[in-house]
């Protein structure tokens, strides 16, 4: 169909960033008016299907002094412009595909521009220009003789079905791979800094997952650890820069943080938000049923950002929150202070850092006002003693990674264990805004199964409300 903004607006009703997508396609139409747009069903490698916008046309190139028009078809994902298009050659019956470093036998196009896609720097116009530049260097199609053309017609029919996911022909290895993916507990860790590598080691050591992917989309300097992982070749660990390597993950862990020279705390957070805008939608596309586990700083805000950018249900977006603090707190109470009867009722909740607060769950066994006050005072003294013991015990990469591996095990094995993790706190303790704070949560395969509310205490509620207010104020200043 011809380009029509009104028609596109109706057809893209389920696209997460419809207005941004339409504005970009308007620019494409101005420069490449020969492209025709349509809505069709695209089938992904995992068998899932979606109605996606796609457009077909020709890319003009010059090869050895001769001009050619290379026919292509670009599929626009529903998370565009934060995820790159899926691109194919669209050869006619008298054309053959020249398999090379940028094109496979099925006509799928692979370019550095696609691999390093990052909105708003990356655009469809920029992608087409790179196609032109790369195809100028290496012609992706060649002319067939008339005898070859007849055989090519049958081949193209199959390729068209394959590239659009319509073929029902599957090899034995494909079937086995699909069966494996159904049961494989796969975890992707994003970010190859100290924490990311520590997570890979902790998850592997604990045996929490069948497969671990370390995804490093950056061009940062933390390459020594990656090299060592390559050298010592850990079993079931894959290292990649391609977002598609994360496909079908059950849990995705975010450890990336902005390492630039921002001037203010708000600038640092905004830089992290910009970083996530290029990552989260792509991850959400490749692992649509995953649980997102956020360890990036500040964890409460970045968990909120991940929730918004992924459009996942709140139960499947979790921050690591105060899980490590709580495990340490409970250990000190039960093992060092020998107060086993209340060890598992004690929690650290709220905001990571200075905003964290001790709290209690479970029924109060005191039967009269005097006994209740005495019971409260003894618990408060116990909490103060435990917090004093924990002073100065920092959160090193390996200790945080062990905590993350424990969370992953609870999720993948559906252990229904209670952890203090960042979850949407709206409606708890009179909090009326959309903020994430640590609360005791039962975790299972689909993330948060239930949030356990702490006992009502005015001081705890006041601290939580204060944290929620300051976090919400920061969130309002961010550009999502």
C-alpha positions as CSV (number, residue, x, y, z in Angstrom):
1,X,0.0,0.0,0.0
2,X,1.0,3.6,-0.4
3,X,2.2,5.5,2.7
4,X,-0.7,6.8,4.7
5,X,-0.1,8.2,8.2
6,X,-3.8,7.7,9.1
7,X,-3.8,4.1,8.0
8,X,-0.5,3.3,9.7
9,X,-1.8,4.9,13.0
10,X,-4.7,2.4,12.9
11,X,-2.6,-0.6,12.0
12,X,0.1,0.1,14.6
13,X,-2.4,0.2,17.5
14,X,-0.5,-2.5,19.4
15,X,3.0,-1.0,18.8
16,X,4.5,0.3,22.1
17,X,6.0,3.4,20.6
18,X,3.6,4.1,17.7
19,X,4.2,7.8,17.3
20,X,8.0,7.4,17.2
21,X,7.6,4.6,14.6
22,X,5.3,6.7,12.4
23,X,7.6,9.7,12.5
24,X,10.5,7.6,11.4
25,X,8.6,5.9,8.6
26,X,7.5,9.3,7.3
27,X,11.2,10.3,6.9
28,X,11.8,7.0,5.2
29,X,9.0,7.6,2.7
30,X,10.4,11.0,1.9
31,X,13.8,9.7,0.9
32,X,12.7,6.3,-0.4
33,X,9.2,6.7,-1.9
34,X,9.4,3.5,-3.8
35,X,9.0,1.4,-0.6
36,X,5.5,-0.2,-0.2
37,X,4.1,-0.8,3.3
38,X,1.9,-3.7,4.5
39,X,0.9,-5.6,7.6
40,X,1.6,-9.3,7.6
41,X,2.1,-12.2,10.1
42,X,5.7,-12.9,11.0
43,X,6.7,-16.2,12.6
44,X,9.8,-16.1,14.8
45,X,12.2,-19.0,15.3
46,X,10.5,-20.1,18.5
47,X,7.2,-20.5,16.6
48,X,5.5,-17.5,18.0
49,X,3.7,-15.2,15.6
50,X,2.9,-11.4,15.4
51,X,1.3,-9.1,13.0
52,X,4.1,-6.7,12.0
53,X,4.5,-3.8,9.7
54,X,6.9,-4.5,6.9
55,X,7.9,-2.6,3.8
56,X,9.5,-3.7,0.5
57,X,11.5,-1.8,-2.1
58,X,14.8,-1.5,-3.7
59,X,18.2,-0.2,-2.4
60,X,20.2,1.5,-5.1
61,X,23.9,0.5,-5.3
62,X,26.9,0.8,-7.6
63,X,29.1,-2.2,-8.1
64,X,32.2,-2.1,-10.3
65,X,30.8,0.9,-12.1
66,X,27.3,-0.6,-12.8
67,X,24.1,0.5,-11.1
68,X,21.8,-2.1,-9.5
69,X,18.6,-2.0,-7.5
70,X,18.7,-4.6,-4.7
71,X,15.2,-5.7,-3.6
72,X,14.8,-5.9,0.2
73,X,12.0,-6.4,2.8
74,X,12.2,-4.9,6.3
75,X,10.1,-6.1,9.2
76,X,9.4,-3.4,11.9
77,X,9.1,-4.9,15.4
78,X,6.4,-3.7,17.8
79,X,9.2,-2.4,20.1
80,X,10.6,-0.2,17.3
81,X,12.6,2.1,17.4
82,X,14.3,0.5,20.4
83,X,14.8,-2.8,18.6
84,X,16.2,-3.1,15.1
85,X,14.2,-4.3,12.1
86,X,14.5,-7.8,10.7
87,X,15.8,-7.6,7.2
88,X,15.7,-9.9,4.2
89,X,16.7,-9.8,0.5
90,X,13.7,-10.3,-1.7
91,X,15.2,-11.7,-4.9
92,X,13.1,-12.2,-8.1
93,X,13.1,-15.6,-9.9
94,X,16.1,-14.7,-12.1
95,X,18.2,-13.8,-9.1
96,X,20.4,-16.0,-6.9
97,X,21.6,-15.2,-3.4
98,X,25.4,-14.6,-2.9
99,X,26.0,-16.0,0.6
100,X,28.6,-13.8,2.4
101,X,29.4,-12.1,5.7
102,X,26.3,-9.9,5.4
103,X,23.8,-12.4,3.9
104,X,22.9,-16.0,4.7
105,X,21.5,-18.7,2.4
106,X,17.9,-17.7,3.2
107,X,18.5,-14.0,2.4
108,X,18.6,-12.8,6.0
109,X,20.7,-9.6,6.2
110,X,23.2,-9.2,8.9
111,X,25.0,-5.8,9.4
112,X,27.0,-4.2,12.2
113,X,24.4,-1.4,12.2
114,X,21.8,-4.0,13.2
115,X,24.0,-5.6,15.9
116,X,24.8,-2.2,17.4
117,X,21.3,-0.7,17.1
118,X,20.7,2.0,19.7
119,X,17.8,4.5,19.6
120,X,17.9,7.5,18.8
121,X,21.3,7.1,17.2
122,X,20.2,4.3,14.9
123,X,17.5,4.9,12.3
124,X,15.9,3.0,9.4
125,X,17.4,5.6,7.0
126,X,20.8,5.0,8.5
127,X,20.3,1.2,8.1
128,X,19.4,1.5,4.4
129,X,22.5,3.7,3.9
130,X,24.7,1.0,5.5
131,X,23.0,-1.6,3.3
132,X,24.0,0.5,0.3
133,X,27.6,0.9,1.5
134,X,28.0,-2.8,2.3
135,X,26.3,-4.1,-0.9
136,X,28.5,-1.7,-2.9
137,X,31.5,-3.7,-1.6
138,X,29.9,-7.2,-1.9
139,X,27.0,-7.7,-4.3
140,X,24.4,-9.9,-2.5
141,X,22.6,-11.1,-5.6
142,X,23.6,-12.5,-9.0
143,X,21.8,-13.1,-12.3
144,X,20.7,-16.7,-13.0
145,X,20.6,-18.4,-16.4
146,X,17.2,-19.5,-17.7
147,X,17.7,-23.1,-16.6
148,X,18.8,-22.1,-13.2
149,X,15.8,-19.7,-12.9
150,X,13.3,-22.5,-13.0
151,X,15.0,-24.3,-10.1
152,X,15.4,-21.0,-8.3
153,X,11.6,-20.4,-8.5
154,X,11.0,-23.5,-6.3
155,X,13.8,-22.5,-4.0
156,X,12.6,-18.9,-3.6
157,X,9.1,-20.2,-2.7
158,X,10.6,-22.2,0.1
159,X,12.9,-19.3,1.2
160,X,9.9,-16.9,1.3
161,X,8.0,-19.3,3.6
162,X,11.1,-19.8,5.7
163,X,11.9,-16.1,6.1
164,X,8.3,-15.4,7.0
165,X,8.0,-18.4,9.2
166,X,5.3,-20.3,7.2
167,X,7.1,-23.5,6.5
168,X,6.2,-26.6,8.5
169,X,9.4,-28.5,7.4
170,X,11.6,-29.1,10.4
171,X,14.7,-31.1,10.7
172,X,15.3,-33.5,13.5
173,X,17.8,-31.2,15.0
174,X,15.4,-28.3,14.9
175,X,12.7,-30.4,16.7
176,X,15.2,-31.5,19.3
177,X,16.4,-27.9,19.8
178,X,12.8,-26.7,20.3
179,X,12.1,-29.4,22.9
180,X,15.3,-28.5,24.7
181,X,14.3,-24.8,24.7
182,X,11.0,-25.7,26.3
183,X,12.7,-27.2,29.3
184,X,16.0,-25.4,29.4
185,X,16.5,-23.1,32.3
186,X,18.4,-20.3,30.5
187,X,19.6,-17.2,32.2
188,X,21.1,-14.1,30.4
189,X,23.3,-11.7,32.3
190,X,23.7,-8.3,30.7
191,X,26.9,-6.4,31.3
192,X,30.4,-7.8,31.5
193,X,31.7,-5.7,34.4
194,X,32.8,-7.2,37.7
195,X,29.2,-7.8,38.8
196,X,28.2,-9.4,35.5
197,X,31.1,-11.8,35.5
198,X,30.6,-12.6,39.2
199,X,27.0,-13.4,38.5
200,X,28.0,-15.9,35.7
201,X,30.4,-17.6,38.2
202,X,27.9,-17.6,41.1
203,X,25.0,-19.0,38.9
204,X,27.3,-21.7,37.5
205,X,28.7,-22.6,40.8
206,X,25.3,-22.9,42.4
207,X,23.9,-24.9,39.4
208,X,21.0,-22.6,39.3
209,X,20.6,-22.7,35.5
210,X,21.2,-25.1,32.6
211,X,22.6,-22.4,30.4
212,X,24.1,-18.9,31.1
213,X,24.6,-16.2,28.4
214,X,26.9,-13.3,29.2
215,X,25.7,-10.5,26.9
216,X,28.0,-7.6,26.5
217,X,26.4,-5.0,24.2
218,X,28.9,-2.2,25.1
219,X,32.3,-1.3,23.8
220,X,33.7,-0.8,27.3
221,X,37.1,-1.6,28.7
222,X,36.1,-4.5,31.0
223,X,37.3,-7.1,28.6
224,X,39.8,-9.0,30.8
225,X,37.2,-11.0,32.5
226,X,35.5,-11.9,29.2
227,X,38.9,-13.1,27.9
228,X,39.4,-15.3,31.0
229,X,35.9,-16.8,30.6
230,X,36.8,-17.6,27.0
231,X,40.2,-19.1,27.9
232,X,38.9,-21.4,30.6
233,X,35.8,-22.3,28.7
234,X,33.1,-22.8,31.4
235,X,30.5,-25.4,30.5
236,X,27.1,-24.1,29.4
237,X,28.3,-20.5,29.4
238,X,28.0,-18.5,26.1
239,X,29.5,-15.0,25.6
240,X,27.9,-12.8,23.0
241,X,27.3,-9.2,21.8
242,X,24.1,-10.2,19.9
243,X,20.7,-9.6,21.6
244,X,19.3,-12.7,19.8
245,X,21.6,-14.9,22.0
246,X,19.3,-14.1,24.9
247,X,16.3,-15.6,23.2
248,X,14.1,-17.8,25.3
249,X,15.7,-16.9,28.6
250,X,13.7,-17.6,31.7
251,X,15.5,-14.9,33.7
252,X,17.4,-11.9,32.4
253,X,19.7,-10.1,34.9
254,X,20.7,-6.4,34.3
255,X,24.0,-5.4,35.8
256,X,25.0,-2.6,33.3
257,X,25.6,0.9,34.6
258,X,26.6,4.2,32.9
259,X,30.4,4.8,33.4
260,X,30.6,8.3,31.9
261,X,31.3,11.7,33.5
262,X,27.9,13.0,34.2
263,X,27.8,16.2,36.3
264,X,24.9,15.4,38.7
265,X,23.2,12.4,40.2
266,X,20.1,13.1,38.0
267,X,22.4,13.1,34.9
268,X,23.9,9.8,36.0
269,X,20.4,8.2,36.3
270,X,19.3,9.7,33.0
271,X,22.4,8.2,31.3
272,X,21.4,4.8,32.8
273,X,17.9,5.3,31.5
274,X,19.2,6.1,28.0
275,X,21.3,3.0,28.2
276,X,18.3,0.9,29.1
277,X,16.2,2.3,26.3
278,X,18.5,0.6,23.9
279,X,18.5,-2.7,25.8
280,X,15.3,-3.5,27.5
281,X,12.9,-3.5,24.5
282,X,15.3,-5.8,22.6
283,X,15.5,-8.2,25.5
284,X,11.7,-8.1,26.0
285,X,11.3,-9.0,22.3
286,X,13.6,-12.0,22.4
287,X,12.4,-13.3,25.8
288,X,8.8,-12.4,26.0
289,X,8.0,-14.6,29.0
290,X,11.1,-14.0,31.1
291,X,11.5,-12.5,34.5
292,X,13.6,-9.4,34.5
293,X,15.9,-9.1,37.5
294,X,17.5,-5.6,37.9
295,X,20.8,-5.1,39.7
296,X,21.8,-1.8,38.1
297,X,21.9,1.4,40.2
298,X,19.8,3.0,41.6
299,X,18.0,-0.3,41.7
300,X,14.5,1.1,42.6
301,X,14.4,3.6,39.7
302,X,16.0,1.2,37.2
303,X,13.5,-1.5,38.0
304,X,10.7,1.0,37.4
305,X,12.4,2.0,34.1
306,X,12.7,-1.7,33.1
307,X,9.0,-2.2,33.9
308,X,7.9,0.7,31.7
309,X,10.2,-0.1,28.8
310,X,9.4,-3.8,28.7
311,X,5.6,-3.4,29.2
312,X,5.9,-6.7,31.2
313,X,3.4,-7.3,34.1
314,X,4.7,-6.0,37.4
315,X,5.1,-9.5,38.8
316,X,7.9,-10.3,36.2
317,X,10.0,-7.2,36.8
318,X,12.0,-7.4,40.1
319,X,14.9,-5.5,41.6
320,X,17.5,-7.2,43.8
321,X,16.6,-4.6,46.4
322,X,17.4,-5.5,50.0
323,X,17.7,-9.3,49.5
324,X,21.4,-9.4,50.5
325,X,20.9,-7.1,53.5
326,X,18.0,-9.3,54.7
327,X,19.9,-12.5,54.4
328,X,22.7,-11.0,56.4
329,X,20.2,-9.5,58.9
330,X,18.4,-12.8,59.5
331,X,21.8,-14.7,59.8
332,X,23.1,-12.3,62.5
333,X,19.8,-12.6,64.5
334,X,19.6,-16.3,64.3
335,X,23.2,-17.4,64.5
336,X,25.1,-14.6,66.2
337,X,22.5,-13.2,68.5
338,X,20.8,-16.6,69.0
339,X,17.2,-15.4,68.6
340,X,16.0,-18.2,66.3
341,X,12.3,-17.7,67.1
342,X,12.2,-14.4,65.3
343,X,15.0,-14.8,62.7
344,X,12.7,-15.5,59.7
345,X,10.2,-12.8,60.8
346,X,12.9,-10.1,60.4
347,X,13.4,-8.2,57.2
348,X,15.2,-5.3,55.7
349,X,12.8,-3.4,53.4
350,X,12.4,-0.1,51.6
351,X,15.2,1.6,49.6
352,X,18.7,0.2,49.1
353,X,21.3,2.2,51.1
354,X,20.5,4.7,53.7
355,X,16.8,4.4,53.1
356,X,16.6,0.7,54.2
357,X,14.6,-0.1,57.4
358,X,14.2,-3.2,59.6
359,X,10.7,-4.5,59.7
360,X,8.8,-7.6,60.9
361,X,6.2,-10.0,59.5
362,X,4.1,-12.6,61.3
363,X,1.5,-12.2,64.0
364,X,2.2,-10.5,67.3
365,X,1.9,-13.1,70.0
366,X,1.5,-10.5,72.8
367,X,-1.9,-10.6,74.5
368,X,-2.1,-7.3,76.3
369,X,-0.9,-3.8,75.8
370,X,1.9,-3.9,78.3
371,X,3.2,-7.2,76.9
372,X,2.9,-5.9,73.3
373,X,5.0,-2.8,74.2
374,X,7.6,-5.0,75.8
375,X,7.7,-7.3,72.9
376,X,8.1,-4.4,70.5
377,X,10.9,-2.9,72.5
378,X,12.8,-6.2,72.7
379,X,12.5,-6.6,68.9
380,X,13.7,-3.1,68.3
381,X,16.7,-3.6,70.5
382,X,17.4,-6.9,68.7
383,X,17.2,-5.1,65.3
384,X,19.5,-2.3,66.5
385,X,22.1,-4.9,67.7
386,X,21.9,-6.7,64.4
387,X,22.3,-3.5,62.4
388,X,25.3,-2.6,64.5
389,X,27.0,-5.9,63.7
390,X,26.3,-5.4,60.0
391,X,27.9,-1.9,59.9
392,X,30.8,-1.7,57.5
393,X,30.0,-4.9,55.7
394,X,30.0,-3.6,52.2
395,X,28.3,-5.2,49.2
396,X,31.1,-6.5,47.0
397,X,30.5,-7.9,43.5
398,X,30.8,-11.5,44.5
399,X,28.5,-11.1,47.6
400,X,25.8,-9.4,45.5
401,X,26.2,-12.1,42.8
402,X,25.7,-14.9,45.4
403,X,22.5,-13.2,46.4
404,X,21.4,-12.9,42.7
405,X,22.1,-16.6,42.1
406,X,19.9,-17.4,45.1
407,X,17.1,-15.3,43.7
408,X,17.4,-17.0,40.3
409,X,17.3,-20.5,41.9
410,X,14.1,-19.5,43.7
411,X,12.5,-18.4,40.4
412,X,13.7,-21.2,38.2
413,X,12.9,-24.0,40.7
414,X,9.6,-22.4,41.7
415,X,10.7,-22.7,45.4
416,X,8.1,-20.3,46.7
417,X,10.7,-18.8,49.0
418,X,10.3,-15.4,50.5
419,X,12.9,-12.7,49.5
420,X,13.1,-9.0,50.2
421,X,13.1,-7.7,46.6
422,X,12.1,-4.5,44.8
423,X,8.5,-4.7,43.7
424,X,5.8,-2.2,42.8
425,X,4.9,-0.8,46.2
426,X,1.8,1.3,45.2
427,X,-1.0,0.5,47.7
428,X,1.3,-0.6,50.5
429,X,1.8,1.5,53.6
430,X,-0.4,4.3,52.1
431,X,2.0,4.7,49.1
432,X,0.0,6.1,46.2
433,X,2.6,6.5,43.5
434,X,4.2,4.0,41.1
435,X,7.6,3.3,42.8
436,X,9.5,0.1,43.5
437,X,10.6,-0.7,47.0
438,X,11.9,-3.8,48.7
439,X,9.1,-5.9,50.3
440,X,9.0,-9.5,51.4
441,X,7.8,-11.4,48.3
442,X,7.1,-15.0,47.5
443,X,9.1,-15.9,44.3
444,X,8.2,-18.5,41.7
445,X,8.6,-19.2,38.0
446,X,6.5,-16.2,37.1
447,X,8.3,-13.8,39.4
448,X,6.4,-12.3,42.4
449,X,3.6,-14.6,43.4
450,X,2.6,-12.6,46.5
451,X,3.8,-9.6,48.5
452,X,3.8,-10.0,52.2
453,X,3.0,-6.8,54.0
454,X,5.1,-5.9,57.1
455,X,3.4,-5.3,60.4
456,X,2.0,-1.8,60.8
457,X,4.5,0.4,62.5
458,X,4.3,4.2,62.2
459,X,8.1,4.7,62.0
460,X,8.5,2.0,59.3
461,X,5.5,3.4,57.3
462,X,6.9,7.0,57.5
463,X,10.3,5.9,56.2
464,X,8.8,4.0,53.4
465,X,6.6,6.9,52.4
466,X,9.6,9.2,52.5
467,X,11.6,6.9,50.3
468,X,8.7,6.6,47.9
469,X,8.3,10.4,47.7
470,X,11.9,11.1,46.9
471,X,12.1,8.2,44.3
472,X,8.9,9.4,42.6
473,X,10.3,13.0,42.5
474,X,13.4,11.7,40.7
475,X,11.3,9.6,38.3
476,X,9.2,12.6,37.3
477,X,12.4,14.4,36.1
478,X,13.5,11.5,33.9
479,X,13.0,11.4,30.1
480,X,11.6,7.9,29.3
